[in-house]
Amino acid sequence: MFDILSWGPAWPGHTIFVVLFNYSIMKTIISSEIQQLAYDSYRAVRLKSAKNEPIALLHIADEYSFIVFGAETAIPDKCWLFDIGRLKTTREFFRHNPPTPAEVEYAIQVVEDEVMPLHKLIPPGCGLYTTDASILKIAQQTVSTHHSVGVVLARADMEQVFGRLAAIISGRPANQDVLPTTNTFAATLLILREVMHHLGFMNVTILE
């Protein structure tokens, strides 16, 4: 996990990354594309969210994931970059389709290790948001609520989807459910579940 404590060149006036990697301070270079995506995604959410609400923006990409956090400002305060993603997690841990229980358990351990250091860094009451179509697809498999900001998926309903996936992984025929059968769907659901569970988010709001 990389913890960007100060913004790089994409944010005027800031040029250095101070990074927490496995609890050690070091410097690294984060691509300008990821910086800009993190900034733009955060701004899109901030424009629609409550003005004084601390927010966290989750993005699960193919080869990485990040969480951007901001307390009350238009510019985010921090961004944490994780070495997990839809395709990366699928490629590195899932040898079968659907993956075996052992493969899923190993992936859970790795994802948990990535996200757990944040559990004391994100304040209580922080709202979780995303702009990811892949997370919207999860919400479409269960009960979700629409409001002016987007689609709200409760953690309990997300867990219900994960339970259905777990039943398929444990041997129930996939044709007895309507869940997507790709391993990238399973990887996205797994990452979302670990983020919500270990960081204490009761809901995720998906901007459409």
N, C-alpha and C positions, 0 to 999 in steps of 0.2 A: 504494500500500500504506500502510495506517495501522498504526502500531506503538503499542499501548497500553502505556505503561511503568508506569502506576499505575492502579488500578481506580477506577471512578466510583461513583455513589451506590448501585448494587446491592450493593456490598461495604461494609458499615458502617465508618465512620471514614475513607473515602477519597472525595474529591469532585472531583479534578482529573485530567483526561487530559493527559499529556504525549505528544505524538504525533510519530513520525518519518514524514514524507511526502516521498517523493523525496529522502531524505537530509537534509531540513531540519526543524528542530524547530519545532513550532507546536502550538496548542491546537485541539481540535475537540470536537464532541459526538457520541457514539455512542449510538444509541437504547437505552433501558433494556431493550427487548425482546431486542435482540441481546446485551446484557450478560448478561441472565438466562439466555438460551439457552446462551451460552458457559459460564457458571458451572455450570448444571445438567448439561450434557453432560459437562463435565470431571469433576464429582462422580460421575456414573454410572460413568465409566471408572475413576476412582481407587478406587472401592469394590471393583472387581473385579480390578484390576491388582496387580502385586507392590508391596509397601509402599514399598520403597526405590528403585523404578525411576523415572527421569525419563520423563515421558510427554508426547506431543503429540497433541492431539485435532483432527482435520480435519473440518470441516463445509462441504459444498458446497451452498449454497442457490440459489434461483432467480436472485437479483440480486446476490449477494455470496458470499464464502467467508471462513472464518476458520480459524486454527490457534491453539489454546490450549495453552500450555506450563506445566508444573509440574515442579519438580525432585523433591521428596519430600513436598510439603505437600498438605493437603486443599483449600487454596485455591490457585488457579492463580497463577503468577508473572507471566505475560505473555499477551497475546492480540494476534495480528496479523490485521487485517481487510483483505481483498483486494477489489479492484474487478473481480471476475470471478465468474461463476456459471453455472448450467445454462442458464437462459433468456437471460441477458445475453450470454453468449458466443455462443450460437446466433443471437440476434437481430443482434448487431453484426458477426459474421464469416461466418456460413453463409448464403449466398444460394441454395444448391441442396441437394437431398436425394437422395443423400448429398452432403456438401460436396465441393468440388473440392480437388485437392491444394494449389493455391495458397491457397485459403481456410483450409485446415487449417494450412498453414505459417505464415500470418500470425497465426492464433490462437495457435499455439505460441509465436511470438516475444513476443506480448503477455503470455501467461500466464507465460512464463519470466522476463520483466522484473519481474513482480509477485512471484514467489516467490524468485528468486535472492538478494536481499539477506539472506535468512534462513540461508543455508548456513553462515555462521560463527557464528550465534547459537544454533543448536540443538546441544547437545553430542552427541558420539558415544555410541552405546549407548542413545539415546532410543528408546522404542517409539512407533510410530504407531498410533493408534486412530481409530475413527469409529463413529457410530451411524446413519449414512445408509443408508436402504433403497436408494438409487440406486447406492451402491458395492457393496452386497450383490448387486445385480443383475449387476454386473460379475463378481463372484466366482462367480456361478452359471453363467457361460459357460465356465468352465474348471476346472482342478483347484484345490481348496481343502481346508483341513484344519479339522476341528471340534475344539475343546477347551473346557475349562470356561469360559473367558472369552468365546469367540465363534468366528467363522469367520476363519481366517487365510488371507490371499491373499498369495502370494509375488510379488515384483516380476517375476521371470522369467515367471510365469504371467500376470500382468497384461500384460506386454509381448507375450505370445502372442496375447492378445485384441486388443491394439492392432494387431498385425501382420495379423490377420484383417480388422479394420476398414480398414486401409490397403489391403489387396488389393481390397476392395469399392470404396473411393474411387478406386482406380486402374483400375477397370473390370470387375472380376469381378462377375457377376450376384449381387445380394443374396440371391436365392432358393437359392443354393448354400451358404448358411450359415444358422445359426439365430440370429445376433446380432439384437438389437432394431434396428429401422431408423429410429428417431427421431434427430433431430439433438441432442436433449438428452442422449441416451445417449452420443453421440460427444463432446459437450462435457464431460460428467462424466468420461469415460475420459481425455480429453486433460488435464484439470486434475489428476486423480489421478496420471497418468503423470509430469507435470512436477514435481509435489510429491515423489513418491517418487524420481525420478531425480536431481533437483538438490539435494535435501536429504539424500540418502544413506540413505533408508529401504529396507531389504530386504524388509520385510513390512508389511502393514496388517492389524490385527485389527478385525473388524467385530462389534460387540455386537448381538445379535439381541433 
